Amino acid sequence: MMNDSKYVPVMLKCDGRLCLLVGGGAVAERKAAALLDAGASVHIVSPELKSGLLRRLADEGAVQWTSRVYEPGDLQGAFLVYAATDDDTLNKTIALEADRLGIWVNVASDGEAGSFISPAVMRRGRLTLAVATSGAGPAAAVRIRHQLEEQFGQEYEEYLDILYSMRSAIKAQAASAEARKRLLDRLYRLDILGDIRREGYASWNTDKIKLWIENNQEE
């Protein structure tokens, strides 16, 4: 049967939230790394950790590891869960329990069995681009991600850091909502990205940013 599921793209804030991984292999390793990078509290339930990285993280206390098979009730308190075992039946059992509890769940062996899927992700500092193909296949998503990596180079990391600093200063210093809107419009019209690519951009210090805001607040 063709996969006709439609998905709503979201960006989840996992900082400080309990996220459960059931499984200790390569898939769990990738998910754990992404969750830890997002500041999540990671709990792994698996009789063994086949991944050397996961074993090291457990030894260091970076993740909590319960060394046994999954049991009903393990999902209590979890914000989201990844069912990533080698047992398809167990993965679907976990998904059903998560669904009953209203917990977000991803099933590594069958995306349709869960409530969310994991896209192919490309990051450039503050920039995150995610690609999902709604069943056309992860290989297609990865190929598209590679194309995006060529299109959006490392310069975007510096570019967005600059925009973040400028936008933060504008929000703090602008005299009114109208002035903030006007300053942001003018900011986004600056060819900062082009200057970075031409190596013609000199980072603005606090005084230069303040002066630019003062000179551009008026009509």
Disulfide bonds with the S-S distance in Angstrom:
none
